[in-house]
Structure formats: C-alpha cells, structure tokens
Amino acid sequence: MTVPLPPPNRIYLLRHAEAAWAEPGQRDFDRPLNEKGYGDAEIIADKAADKGYRPDLLISSTALRCRGTSDAVHRAMGVTLEVRYVDALYNATVDTYLEIVDSQDEAAVMLVGHNPTMEQALETLIGHEAMVSALPGGFPTAGLAVVDYHASTNAWRLTDFLVV
C-alpha cells in the first residue's frame, strides 16, 4: 500500500451523510440521503466553508448518497469548485482511494466516499494510534477529516475533524 506524497498537501476525507434504508428491490448504490442526511450534509458543508476549508477538487463516488453529500459541499463552496464523479470509489479498496488522491496535481483534494474505506484511508495516512485517539467511535456519517502533509516530518497529520 502506497501512502500519497504531495501534491496534494491537504486531503479532505468526507464520509457521505446518513442514507435511507434500501426499498425492496433497490440497489445499495441507489440509496439516497434520508432527511437527517440531507440536513447533516448541509451542516457539515457549511461548517467546512466557515472554517475556510475549500478543496481545489472534489472527487465523489457516483453512489446517490455521495452525490447528495457532494451537492451540499458544492453549494457551500461555490460553483467554481470542480467536482468529478468516479465510479471506482464505490465498493473500492483503500488502495484505490489513495491511488486516486495520489494521481491528483491539485494542492487540496476532497474525497466523498464510503465506510469502511474512508476510515481505512484515514488510518493509513495518520497511523492506527492517531486514528483511534481522534475517532474512538469510528468515522461517523457526514464526518470530515482534514489531513495535512508535514514536510518536516515527512508525514500526514490530522489537522481537524468536523462532525455535525
């Protein structure tokens, strides 16, 4: 497993907000955000914008619940934010998440995706102890990890974690 090196210098990992239960016959991929999820997506996007957290590029899973979460971020950050939807983020491994980040030239990249892969990506970047210390209950829905690269230590560190 390869840990990305700059660029980017900042990685935002956003787990999609709470999704509705699947209706009979509905694919997991097609589950939208539920009412709470829509509200939480707006709240976390606004919190990020208020703190000045703005990616140069947002890369989202194509799953409906990730699209809904990404839409909230796009509204909060402004229409100039470039958004790319990538099929490979759905049911992906942590290697896929990190390879997608590593292939970007932008200074700050946001991934909107799924657990457990989002939690595994954060753990790979900052280490197990830092992950457990920062998130003892795991990576919550609509949780946003802000991870920065520190050249002096040649390591990624969790700068902030926003929750609703």
The 8 nearest C-alpha neighbors of each residue, nearest first, counted from 0:
[[1, 94, 2, 93, 97, 123, 98, 3],
 [2, 0, 3, 94, 97, 98, 101, 123],
 [1, 3, 124, 4, 0, 97, 123, 101],
 [4, 2, 101, 1, 97, 5, 100, 98],
 [3, 5, 6, 2, 101, 7, 8, 148],
 [6, 4, 7, 8, 3, 148, 101, 106],
 [5, 7, 8, 106, 104, 4, 105, 103],
 [6, 8, 106, 5, 107, 9, 105, 104],
 [7, 9, 5, 6, 148, 106, 147, 107],
 [10, 8, 147, 107, 7, 146, 148, 106],
 [11, 9, 108, 146, 107, 109, 145, 12],
 [10, 12, 109, 145, 144, 108, 110, 146],
 [11, 13, 144, 110, 143, 109, 111, 10],
 [14, 12, 143, 111, 142, 110, 15, 11],
 [13, 15, 141, 112, 140, 113, 142, 111],
 [16, 14, 65, 141, 68, 140, 112, 111],
 [15, 17, 141, 36, 140, 40, 68, 39],
 [18, 16, 36, 140, 32, 33, 15, 35],
 [19, 17, 32, 33, 31, 64, 36, 30],
 [18, 20, 33, 32, 31, 30, 21, 17],
 [21, 19, 22, 18, 30, 33, 31, 27],
 [20, 22, 25, 30, 19, 27, 23, 26],
 [21, 23, 25, 24, 20, 30, 26, 19],
 [24, 22, 25, 21, 26, 20, 27, 30],
 [23, 25, 22, 26, 21, 27, 29, 30],
 [26, 24, 22, 23, 21, 27, 29, 30],
 [25, 27, 28, 29, 24, 21, 30, 22],
 [26, 28, 29, 30, 21, 25, 62, 20],
 [27, 29, 62, 26, 30, 63, 89, 64],
 [30, 28, 63, 26, 27, 31, 62, 25],
 [29, 31, 27, 28, 21, 19, 63, 64],
 [32, 30, 64, 63, 18, 19, 29, 33],
 [31, 33, 18, 64, 36, 19, 17, 37],
 [32, 34, 19, 36, 18, 35, 17, 37],
 [35, 33, 37, 36, 38, 32, 19, 17],
 [36, 34, 38, 33, 37, 39, 17, 32],
 [37, 35, 17, 16, 33, 39, 32, 34],
 [38, 36, 40, 34, 35, 39, 32, 33],
 [37, 39, 35, 41, 36, 40, 42, 34],
 [38, 40, 42, 36, 41, 37, 35, 43],
 [41, 39, 37, 68, 43, 38, 42, 16],
 [40, 42, 44, 71, 38, 39, 43, 45],
 [43, 41, 39, 45, 44, 40, 46, 38],
 [42, 44, 46, 40, 45, 41, 163, 39],
 [45, 43, 72, 47, 41, 42, 46, 75],
 [44, 46, 48, 42, 47, 43, 75, 49],
 [47, 45, 43, 49, 44, 48, 42, 50],
 [46, 48, 52, 44, 50, 45, 49, 43],
 [47, 49, 51, 45, 50, 46, 52, 76],
 [48, 50, 46, 51, 47, 45, 52, 44],
 [51, 49, 47, 48, 52, 46, 45, 53],
 [52, 50, 48, 49, 53, 47, 46, 76],
 [53, 51, 47, 48, 50, 54, 49, 145],
 [54, 52, 51, 48, 55, 76, 47, 107],
 [53, 55, 107, 108, 56, 109, 57, 52],
 [54, 56, 107, 108, 105, 80, 53, 106],
 [55, 57, 108, 81, 54, 82, 109, 80],
 [56, 58, 109, 82, 108, 110, 81, 83],
 [59, 57, 83, 110, 84, 82, 109, 111],
 [60, 58, 111, 84, 110, 85, 112, 61],
 [59, 61, 88, 85, 62, 112, 89, 84],
 [60, 62, 86, 84, 85, 66, 59, 63],
 [63, 61, 28, 65, 60, 64, 29, 66],
 [62, 64, 66, 31, 29, 65, 30, 67],
 [65, 63, 31, 32, 67, 66, 62, 18],
 [66, 64, 68, 15, 67, 62, 63, 60],
 [65, 67, 69, 63, 68, 64, 70, 61],
 [68, 66, 70, 64, 65, 69, 63, 32],
 [67, 69, 65, 40, 71, 66, 70, 15],
 [70, 68, 66, 72, 71, 67, 65, 73],
 [69, 71, 73, 67, 68, 72, 66, 74],
 [70, 72, 74, 41, 68, 69, 73, 40],
 [73, 71, 44, 69, 75, 74, 70, 76],
 [72, 74, 70, 76, 71, 75, 77, 69],
 [75, 73, 71, 77, 72, 76, 70, 78],
 [74, 76, 72, 73, 45, 77, 44, 71],
 [77, 75, 73, 74, 72, 48, 80, 53],
 [78, 76, 74, 79, 75, 73, 80, 72],
 [77, 79, 80, 73, 74, 76, 81, 75],
 [80, 78, 77, 81, 76, 73, 82, 55],
 [81, 79, 78, 77, 82, 56, 73, 55],
 [80, 82, 56, 79, 57, 83, 55, 78],
 [83, 81, 57, 58, 56, 80, 84, 59],
 [84, 82, 58, 59, 57, 85, 81, 56],
 [83, 85, 59, 61, 60, 58, 86, 82],
 [84, 86, 60, 87, 61, 88, 59, 83],
 [87, 85, 61, 88, 60, 89, 84, 62],
 [86, 88, 85, 89, 91, 60, 95, 90],
 [89, 87, 60, 91, 86, 85, 90, 112],
 [88, 90, 91, 87, 60, 86, 62, 61],
 [91, 89, 88, 92, 87, 113, 116, 86],
 [92, 90, 88, 89, 95, 87, 93, 96],
 [91, 93, 94, 95, 116, 96, 90, 88],
 [92, 94, 96, 95, 116, 120, 119, 97],
 [95, 93, 97, 92, 96, 98, 0, 1],
 [94, 96, 98, 92, 93, 97, 91, 99],
 [97, 95, 93, 99, 94, 98, 100, 88],
 [96, 98, 100, 94, 99, 95, 101, 93],
 [99, 97, 101, 95, 100, 96, 94, 102],
 [98, 100, 96, 102, 97, 101, 95, 103],
 [101, 99, 97, 98, 102, 103, 96, 3],
 [100, 102, 3, 98, 99, 103, 97, 4],
 [101, 103, 99, 100, 98, 104, 3, 97],
 [104, 102, 101, 100, 105, 7, 6, 99],
 [103, 105, 6, 7, 106, 102, 101, 5],
 [104, 106, 7, 107, 103, 55, 6, 108],
 [107, 105, 7, 8, 6, 9, 104, 55],
 [108, 106, 9, 54, 55, 7, 105, 10],
 [109, 107, 56, 10, 54, 55, 57, 11],
 [110, 108, 11, 57, 10, 54, 12, 58],
 [109, 111, 58, 12, 59, 13, 57, 112],
 [112, 110, 59, 13, 14, 65, 15, 58],
 [111, 113, 14, 60, 15, 110, 65, 59],
 [114, 112, 14, 117, 116, 115, 15, 89],
 [115, 113, 116, 117, 118, 14, 112, 138],
 [114, 116, 118, 117, 119, 113, 138, 120],
 [115, 117, 114, 119, 93, 118, 113, 120],
 [118, 116, 114, 120, 119, 115, 113, 121],
 [119, 117, 121, 115, 116, 120, 138, 114],
 [118, 120, 116, 122, 121, 117, 123, 93],
 [121, 119, 123, 117, 122, 118, 93, 116],
 [120, 122, 124, 118, 123, 119, 125, 117],
 [121, 123, 126, 119, 127, 125, 120, 124],
 [124, 122, 120, 121, 126, 125, 119, 2],
 [123, 125, 121, 122, 155, 126, 120, 2],
 [126, 124, 122, 156, 155, 123, 129, 121],
 [127, 125, 122, 123, 129, 128, 124, 130],
 [126, 128, 130, 122, 129, 131, 125, 123],
 [127, 129, 131, 130, 126, 132, 125, 122],
 [130, 128, 132, 127, 131, 126, 133, 125],
 [129, 131, 127, 133, 128, 122, 132, 134],
 [132, 130, 135, 134, 128, 133, 129, 127],
 [131, 133, 129, 130, 134, 135, 128, 127],
 [132, 134, 130, 131, 129, 135, 160, 157],
 [135, 133, 137, 131, 136, 132, 130, 138],
 [136, 134, 131, 137, 132, 133, 130, 138],
 [135, 137, 134, 138, 139, 131, 133, 132],
 [136, 138, 134, 135, 139, 118, 131, 130],
 [137, 139, 118, 134, 142, 140, 136, 114],
 [140, 138, 142, 137, 141, 14, 162, 136],
 [139, 141, 16, 142, 14, 17, 15, 138],
 [142, 140, 16, 14, 15, 40, 139, 39],
 [141, 143, 162, 139, 140, 14, 13, 161],
 [144, 142, 13, 161, 160, 12, 141, 145],
 [143, 145, 160, 12, 11, 159, 146, 13],
 [144, 146, 11, 159, 158, 157, 160, 10],
 [147, 145, 157, 10, 156, 158, 9, 144],
 [148, 146, 9, 156, 155, 8, 158, 149],
 [147, 149, 155, 8, 154, 150, 9, 156],
 [150, 148, 154, 151, 153, 152, 155, 147],
 [149, 151, 153, 152, 148, 154, 155, 5],
 [152, 150, 149, 153, 154, 148, 155, 156],
 [153, 151, 154, 150, 149, 155, 148, 156],
 [152, 154, 150, 151, 149, 148, 155, 4],
 [155, 153, 152, 149, 148, 156, 150, 125],
 [154, 156, 148, 147, 125, 124, 149, 146],
 [157, 155, 125, 147, 146, 158, 148, 154],
 [156, 158, 146, 159, 145, 147, 125, 155],
 [159, 157, 145, 146, 156, 147, 160, 144],
 [160, 158, 145, 157, 144, 161, 146, 143],
 [159, 161, 144, 143, 145, 162, 142, 158],
 [160, 162, 143, 142, 159, 144, 163, 43],
 [163, 161, 142, 143, 141, 160, 43, 139],
 [162, 43, 39, 42, 161, 141, 142, 46]]
